[in-house]
Amino acid sequence: MNQSNWILSQRAHKMNPSVIREILKVTEKPGIISFAGGLPSPQTFPVAEFQKACQTVLESDGRAALQYSVSEGNAFLREQIASWLPWDVDPAQILITSGSQQGLDLIAKVLIDTGSRVLVETPTYLGALQAFTPMEPRIVSVESDEQGVIVEDLDRKIGTGSDRARFLYVLPNFQNPTGRTMTEPRRAALVAKSIELGLPILEDNPYGDLWFDAPPGQPLTARNPENSIYLGSFSKVLAPGLRLGYVVAPSIIMPKLLQAKQAADLHTPTFNQRIVVEVLKNGFLERHVPTIRELYKSQCNVMLEALETEMQGLDVQWNKPVGGMFLWVKLPEGMSAVDLLPKAVDRGVAFVPGVAFYANNPDPRTLRLSFVTATADQIRTGIAALAKTIREHR
Ligand SMILES: Cc1ncc(COP(=O)(O)O)c(C=O)c1O
């Protein structure tokens, strides 16, 4: 037998399989109603528009669309994005990335040293924890409630001297995993506190356009752009398979992000950017996004009604999201969502245990439900099965 000469880096040892992906394998059995995935509804993907755009681009501009291009991204796309953002953004501040997930990875490389303190919400987006971890930070959870980060806790968590936090990672709108949204007073208080403490903010906003009845408050970055980095994405308003996102960064950070981007993949695929430019012509998103909002709002209402009906007398709590794709459930005292999952899968329904989303001190009673990929009938059947499982095992 050949002896292996490969030696893994210490960094590689820090990378762990995503708990969620491991869990999702169990839920991929045929016939399972899954509330576990973080996928947008494929019903919302504008397939016909993409088909037309591919044809047009290949006919009119095919050779350029298939060539290498600049690392910053398509100039027209960057101008479009700058014009949508609700504060004054120079397109030179925008870097097109291969999904906002790549933005998280590049930012980690540029801002985190071994041992650097990084603050996150409780709970937070698992993919951000995965992107930060190989850079070996010390990730510290800031206490949070239904309105987001508890501002006073920042005084306790900021750290001192060389251990002062590099940044706070925060998702103000329809957060993944909880679905919660920061209220206006909380946004104002958080920005004021971050200015007082000199704490930079990394704001991740892939769900902000998916509001049900009213748009969420102004982005945190709009209030303090020099000390904030903003992440946006086309995954939830067009299609995640494009792998198209963007970073808005202050001019002091941008050159380093660009160098990290060049090292990672030279640039985001020219073709995908060019197609999206074509699809976005003539105000497509203004017509398309309201249809996604309507679908997700009605799916969310079906799930809330099903929870109301099925969970009666069970001491289960849940929130009422005002946008996005997820809601957050808390099981009765003493129950564990990790233990409940295989039993729920036996009954034909899956979810993600909340423990996956905590940097420190996970709450075993929590779980995340997506309301966007199952049909209304599946939502009713799935929630009934979940309630039955809880009733049997509480
Ligand atoms: C909060 C958050 N940030 C970033 C991402 C990554 O999105 P993408 O890379 O598709 O833009 C996701 C994906 O689900 C997410 O939920």
The ligand as an ORCA input file, in Angstrom:
! r2SCAN-3c Opt
* xyz 0 1
  C     -27.270     35.388      5.677
  C     -26.682     34.844      4.444
  N     -25.573     35.406      3.961
  C     -25.008     34.955      2.831
  C     -25.541     33.889      2.149
  C     -24.843     33.409      0.911
  O     -25.593     33.730     -0.202
  P     -25.015     33.755     -1.674
  O     -23.583     33.335     -1.616
  O     -25.858     32.811     -2.442
  O     -25.155     35.182     -2.132
  C     -26.704     33.268      2.611
  C     -27.271     32.115      1.900
  O     -28.202     31.497      2.269
  C     -27.291     33.766      3.801
  O     -28.392     33.223      4.320
*
